[in-house]
Structures are given as structure tokens and as C-alpha cells.
Amino acid sequence: MDQIYDRGRCVDSGKNHLFFSERPDELAAAQALCMECEVRLACLELALDEGQEWGVWGGVIFIDGRSFYRKRGRGRPRRNDQNLPLEASRDDLRELVKSA
């Protein structure tokens, strides 16, 4: 477990606060760091297996144990974001992370 997490780009990024933020823009910044990470799929699998409750793991946002592609800000969504999915299944998440 620790071996995977120790090799992630998040470890020495100095931006650990982004991975546990509540702000959509900071979560998106954490996801961007994950997309450049060599262990993102292993990190996601481990987070799913462990039932992580909160944070960005493998480029996926976990809130209250549920996984999301993105976190929408308060208020009405922007017009171009209205039809984008928020929540994702485990298989959808794997495909998303593999294709990134």
C-alpha cells in the first residue's frame, strides 16, 4: 500500500492540501497532477479497495465514500457543463484513468 502512495506525484508536490480541499478549482488542480502520475491507476484501485471516504485518489474525487469525475461549484452549472456526468461507477473510473 505505502509503496504505491510513496511513488505518486502528490508525495513531494508541496500541494497536498489540494487533494483534500472542498473547492472545485483546487480539486481540479489535484486531478491535473494525478493525470501526469505513473501510479494513478494503482492508486485508484487501492482507494476503491480500501473504501476511501475523501480526497482525490488516482485522479478521481471521493466525497463521503462516493466517487465523482468532478465537483460542481455552487449555483447553476455553466451551460457547457450541464450535461457532463458527475458520479461514476467503478468500471467507468478505471476506463477514465486508463485513457488519461
PLY file of the C-alpha trace (Angstrom):
ply
format ascii 1.0
element vertex 100
property float x
property float y
property float z
element edge 99
property int vertex1
property int vertex2
end_header
0.00 0.00 0.00
2.52 2.60 1.10
4.76 1.74 -1.85
2.15 2.93 -4.33
1.32 6.08 -2.41
5.02 6.84 -1.86
5.68 6.88 -5.63
2.87 9.28 -6.51
3.38 12.80 -7.83
1.39 14.05 -4.87
4.03 12.99 -2.34
6.59 15.74 -2.90
4.46 18.21 -4.80
4.06 20.59 -1.87
0.40 20.75 -2.84
-1.06 18.06 -0.59
-3.80 20.44 0.57
-5.30 20.33 -2.93
-6.08 16.62 -2.62
-8.37 17.16 0.38
-9.87 20.53 -0.47
-13.57 21.32 -0.75
-13.05 23.88 -3.51
-13.79 22.63 -7.04
-10.86 24.57 -8.55
-8.37 23.05 -6.10
-9.75 19.56 -6.65
-9.35 20.07 -10.41
-5.72 21.12 -9.83
-5.15 17.92 -7.82
-6.72 15.88 -10.62
-4.36 17.52 -13.10
-1.37 16.41 -11.00
-2.77 12.88 -10.92
-3.11 12.74 -14.70
0.67 13.07 -15.01
1.32 10.34 -12.41
2.68 6.90 -13.28
0.83 5.14 -10.44
-2.59 6.76 -10.89
-4.42 3.55 -11.85
-2.87 1.58 -8.98
-3.70 4.48 -6.64
-7.33 4.49 -7.79
-7.63 0.71 -7.42
-6.19 0.85 -3.92
-8.50 3.71 -2.93
-11.52 1.79 -4.22
-10.44 -1.40 -2.44
-9.84 0.46 0.83
-13.09 2.40 0.58
-11.51 5.85 0.78
-14.03 8.39 2.04
-12.49 11.69 0.99
-9.91 13.22 -1.32
-8.51 12.86 -4.80
-7.13 9.39 -5.50
-5.84 8.40 -8.93
-7.45 11.47 -10.44
-10.91 10.70 -9.04
-12.70 12.74 -6.40
-14.10 10.85 -3.40
-16.72 12.55 -1.23
-18.41 10.62 1.56
-17.18 7.37 0.00
-18.76 8.10 -3.38
-16.65 8.68 -6.48
-17.03 11.62 -8.83
-15.47 12.79 -12.09
-15.60 16.37 -10.87
-17.12 18.50 -8.16
-19.52 21.15 -9.29
-19.39 24.54 -7.63
-22.36 26.21 -6.02
-25.17 27.63 -8.06
-26.32 26.85 -11.53
-23.86 24.89 -13.70
-22.26 26.60 -16.68
-24.06 25.88 -19.91
-21.27 23.71 -21.33
-21.10 21.68 -18.07
-24.80 20.92 -17.72
-24.71 17.55 -19.49
-21.41 16.29 -18.10
-21.70 13.41 -15.62
-20.76 13.94 -12.00
-20.86 10.49 -10.44
-19.08 7.44 -11.85
-19.15 3.68 -11.49
-16.01 1.68 -10.67
-15.69 0.47 -14.29
-16.19 4.00 -15.63
-13.44 5.23 -13.32
-10.97 2.60 -14.49
-11.60 3.49 -18.13
-11.31 7.20 -17.39
-7.97 6.83 -15.63
-6.58 4.39 -18.21
-7.45 6.71 -21.07
-5.95 9.83 -19.49
0 1
1 2
2 3
3 4
4 5
5 6
6 7
7 8
8 9
9 10
10 11
11 12
12 13
13 14
14 15
15 16
16 17
17 18
18 19
19 20
20 21
21 22
22 23
23 24
24 25
25 26
26 27
27 28
28 29
29 30
30 31
31 32
32 33
33 34
34 35
35 36
36 37
37 38
38 39
39 40
40 41
41 42
42 43
43 44
44 45
45 46
46 47
47 48
48 49
49 50
50 51
51 52
52 53
53 54
54 55
55 56
56 57
57 58
58 59
59 60
60 61
61 62
62 63
63 64
64 65
65 66
66 67
67 68
68 69
69 70
70 71
71 72
72 73
73 74
74 75
75 76
76 77
77 78
78 79
79 80
80 81
81 82
82 83
83 84
84 85
85 86
86 87
87 88
88 89
89 90
90 91
91 92
92 93
93 94
94 95
95 96
96 97
97 98
98 99
